[in-house]
């Protein structure tokens, strides 16, 4: 939720061309991500079979990294089309 609000503020900051709002929005995005990531890891850990926990946690980390790569691959072309699209 916090991260989503940060992304919304980021769009608003770009439209208003406000550096202060960009920094505030970035703080919300980073804060939301830092709260979400450990929660997702805990959920993966608790819901997995104890004998397969290491493999499942590794797959979870791999999917997280892949999402950041794919997100950049999608976001950068959108950014070139229009500044507020990503």
N, C-alpha and C positions, 0 to 999 in steps of 0.2 A: 504494500500500500504506500509506504513512504517513498519507495523508489519510483512508483508510478506518478506520484505527485511531483517528484523531482523532474521527471521527464516532461510532464506538462508545463512546469515552470521554465524548463529549458526552451521549449518552443516559444513561450511567451517572451522570454529574454531575447531570443533571436529576433522576434518580430519587433520588439521595442529597442533593440540594439543596446541593451543595458549590461555592462560588464558586471556590475554588482549583483544583478539578478542571475546572471550566468554562474557566478561563484556560489551563490546561495543554492541554486538548483543543483550544481555539481556536488555540493556538500550533502544535500538530501539524497541524491542518487547513490553516492558512495556509502552513506550511512545506511540506507535501505539495503544495499547489496551486502554490506558487512553483517547485517542482522539476518538476512535471508540465507546466506551460504552455510553458516554453521547449523542452522535449523534444518536445512535440507540434508546435510550430512548426518545429523542425528536421526532424522526420519529414516534415511536409508539404512543406517546402522541398526536401528531398533527393529525394522520390519524385515530384515534379511535373516536367513538361516546362519547360525553362528559358525558353521563349518565353511560357508561360502562368503562370509562377511568381507574378507580382504579382497576377493575378486569383485564383489559387488561394489565395494567402495572405490576400487580402481576404475571400474566401468563408469561409475558416477563422476569421478574426476575427469575422465576422458571425454564424456559427453559435455561436461561443463566447459572444458577447453575448446571442444569442437564448436559449441554454440558461440563462443566469443570469436572464433575464426570466421564462421559463417556469418555472424552478425556484422563483422567488419566488411566482409565481402559483399553483403547486401547494402549496408549503410553508406559506404563510401560512394557507390554509384548514385544512390538516392541523393546524397549530399551534393553531388555535382549537378544533378537536375534542378533541385530547388533546395535552398538552405534549410527550410523548415520541414522537409519531408521525413528525414530519419527520426 
